[in-house]
Amino acid sequence: MPAQIVVVRRIGKVDRFRSYRVIVDGERVGTLRPGEEKTFAAAPGHHEVEVAVDWGRSPAVSVDVKPDDIVRLECTSQASVSTAVFRSFFRRREYLRLRRIDDDPPG
């Protein structure tokens, strides 16, 4: 079984009607709507994962996966209604947040 990268998108006030692009190793592998969770197959080894929307994106998250591993990531917007324009022009690489959550305790 190939390794899996699971990306979860939380529902927020910003970008409610927009899809985020999921990018693995520089290639678009899918999209996420608010509240969605999607699984992407990945070859064992090192991968760089990002999410993007229009001009904004997240910093890349590095993951190393072994065969049969499941890596869980969560993406959210770091912008609020009042900071969205500022971040879209001056902090494009910080518009979205992507973090690893498979080490989080349940609950």
N, C-alpha and C positions, 0 to 999 in steps of 0.2 A: 504494500500500500504506500503511495507517495505521501510525503509530508503535506501538511495542510496549514495554510495561513487563514485564520478566521478574522474578519474585520467587522466590528459592531459600530453602528452609528447611532448615537443618542439623539433624542428629539430635543431641539432647542428653539429659541425664539428667532434666531438669525438663520437664514437659508432654509426656511421651512419648505419652500417650493422648488428647491434646487437639488440636483443630484451631485454627489461628490464622485470624482474619478479615483479609482484605486490603481496605483502604479507600483509595480514590482520590477526592480532592476531596470527602470527607465521605460518599461512597456506598460501601456494601459491594459489591465486585466478585467476590469468591470466597473460598475457604478453602484452607488449606495444611495437610497432615498432615506429620509428621516425614519428612524426606528428599525431599519433593516439590519440584518446580519447575513453576511455571505462568506462562503468558504472557497478558497482558491488553492488548487493543487500546486505544490512547489517541489522541485528537485531537492534532494538533500544538499546542504551546503550553506553558503553565506548569501543573504539577500538584503536588499535595501527596499524598504516599503515606504510609500508616501501616499497622501490623499491630496486632491486638488479640486478647486472649484474656480472656474474662470481664471483670473489672474492670481488668486491666492492659493497657497498650499501649506502643507505642514513641513517641518523639518523631517528629513528621512530618519527612519528607525531601522537600525541594523538588527537582523535576526540570523541566528545560525540554527539550522534545523537538521535533525537526523532522520533517517527513515522512520516513518510512522509517528513522528512528532506532530503535535497540534499546537500552534502558536496563536494566541488570542491577542488582538489589538483593538483598542477603542478609539474612535475619532469623534471629535466635537469641534465646534467653532469656538475660538478664543475671543471672537468679537462679540460685543453686545450691540444692541440697536444704536447706542450713541457712539460707539467706537468703530463700527464697521467701515465707514468711509476712510477714516484715518488709517486703519490697518490695511485696507485694500490698496492704498497709495504708498504708504511709508513702511509697512511691516508685512509685506506680501508673504514672506517665508514664515510668518508667525500668525497668519490669519486662521489656520486650522491647527489643531493639536492631535497628535497620534501618540498613543502610549501603550505599552505592553500591559495586559491585565491578567495573563494566565497565572501570574504569581500572587494575585490578590486573594485573600481569604474569602470564602463564600459568605454571602449575607450582605 
